[in-house]
């Protein structure tokens, strides 16, 4: 059984985005916070191919699903205490 381990930077590369640490931080800063009412794959900054990839990764519980969940959480921003 060949089980590959992907990293957050690999997800960015898979999405066709710059994937070094500084670029990832910049991307997150530019797009955070993503409204809770917006599904990750429906965010306005994705291309159609990126939307499809994100939707299918989660729907199929693919190897990428955990990283997509992490991206989703990162784009929502820090939890605010009330």
N, C-alpha and C positions, 0 to 999 in steps of 0.2 A: 504494500500500500504506500503510495507516494503522497504524503500530505505536506503541501508547501505552507510556509509561514510567511504571511505578507505583513508589511509594516505600513504605518500611516502614510509615509512618503510614497510607497508603492501604489496606494490608492490614488494619490494625486497624479502620479505618472500614468496610471490606467485611465484616468479621466482626461489625460492630455494637458494637465496643468503643470506649471513649474513645481518641482518637488523637493527643493532643498529647504532646510529649516526656516530660513529667512522668508522665502516665498510663501511657505505654508502659513507662517505667522501673519504675513501681510494679507493673504487671502482671507484668513479668519477675521482679522481686524476690519477688513473692508466690508464683510458680509454679516457680521454679528451686531446685534442679535437678530436672528431670523424669527419672525413672529410665530408663536405657538400654533396659530391657526393655519399656517402654511406648511403643507407636507414637504419634506426635504426635496423630493424629486420634482416638486412643482415650483421651487424657488425660481425667481425670474432670471437669475444669472447663469443657469445651465443651458447648454446647447441641447437640441433634441436627442443627440446620441448620448450625452451625459445623463439626461433624464431617464432614458431607457435603461442604461446600465444600472443606475441607482435603484430604479424600481424593480428590475429583474433580480438584482443581487439580494434584495430583501425578500421578494416574493418566493424565490427559489431557495432561500436560506443557503446561498452560495458561500464559498470560502470568504468572499468579500463582505458578507453581511455584518460581521462584528465591526469591521472598520467603517462601514457605512453608518452603523449605529453610533460609533465614536464621533464621526464627522457631524452627524446630526446633533449630538449633544454639544459638541464644540461650537457649532453655529448658533445654538440657542443662547449661549452666554452663561455666565455664572448664575446659580440659583440666588434669588434675592430673598432675604429673610423678612418677615412681616412684623 
